């Protein structure tokens, strides 16, 4: 038998403004301690050297983490020119240097090549798996790391400020893009080398700086009732997924794993805008009961939620 989970059954999201120097796992541990939540996870890892928005899922919200990780993210970051680092950020060792310092005009001219669908090789110090092992584990043991280029999406790439030695950018990315790789590749395109010396995530899916709370603030609130003001609904992570209203009887059947015939639901206007294979939020009396998908004329549960 599995170990019985202890703690309070809290369901929802807290957007934490992660400080520098902490791992995402350490943030999860602290949120669990401060809130007393029985089940806690994070949606989208931030490196210790990065700060900013780290969505924390509690209870049934952990079933929707993948939708946050797949969402768009916005970063404000700085590249320092003239040094290449083994980790492509300030944590690594210097592995190359260059006297070349790109002009602002040169930087602006290079940016369009990095917008849209691009090929990107992840940093060797990343969580990408190579033959079943994490790339960073191999790199730390000085073992060869051969990572393949993969397609990622860069929605926007804006220069915010530039000096002779560094430049600051704001970038909006899709799933799986690495800012460290962007910095490395941009520097190469500008005939120099560089590394990420500052990194902050300002948004992650529907979570942003405006609805984020610091760990110190959460510590002040602790287990008090006021903490509920910072707990966002489970469906916050699903804002861009269409909702389909069900009766209580239909909801119970779906939650028990039974599919529903689409023909019996056809009178509902929203179905005309939903295509086969598309995920929907199954709702009953304003309550999220399941994530479901239309397949072969049936509405089938993908993830059942118990709220």
Secondary structure by P-SEA (a helix, b strand, c coil): ccccccccccbbbbbccccccccaaaaaaaaaaaacccbbbbccccccccccbbbbbccccccaaaaaaabbbbbbbccccccccccccccccccccccccccaaaaaaaccccccbbbbbcccccccccccccaaaaaaaccbbbbbbbbbbbcbbbbcccccccccbbbbbcccccaaaaaaaaaaaacccccccbbbbcccccccccccccaaaaaaacccccccccccccccccccbbbbbbcaaaaaaaaabbbbbccccccccccccccccbbbbbbcccccccccccccccccccccccc
